[in-house]
Amino acid sequence: MAKKTVEEVRAEVLEHVRLMVKYWSELPGEMSVADRCDGVAFSILTMIDGSTPVPPLLLSVLAEDDDPEYTNGMMINPDCMLHELMHRD
């Protein structure tokens, strides 16, 4: 079996995000808009962390070389699960 193309992986990621939006928007019961938005955000972070059929994704900073605050190429999640950090203070 051939490795997936960038376009195929991108389509999988976008389809998963669409499914999470649909799931949280149609979830029965009374939930606030904020709780539903929180659910979507948590679900997307869970996907990025690799806890779904989509493999883990690394997020990196894309900054200008002379940016005084951000380091270009810095990966923010190589050693953590973002969804586990979402609700920590």
Sequence and secondary structure as in RCSB ss.txt:
>XXXX:A:sequence
MAKKTVEEVRAEVLEHVRLMVKYWSELPGEMSVADRCDGVAFSILTMIDGSTPVPPLLLSVLAEDDDPEYTNGMM
INPDCMLHELMHRD
>XXXX:A:secstr
     HHHHHHHHHHHHHHHHHHHHH  S   HHHHHHHHHHHHHHHHTT SSS     B    TT SS  TT B
S SSS HHHHTT  
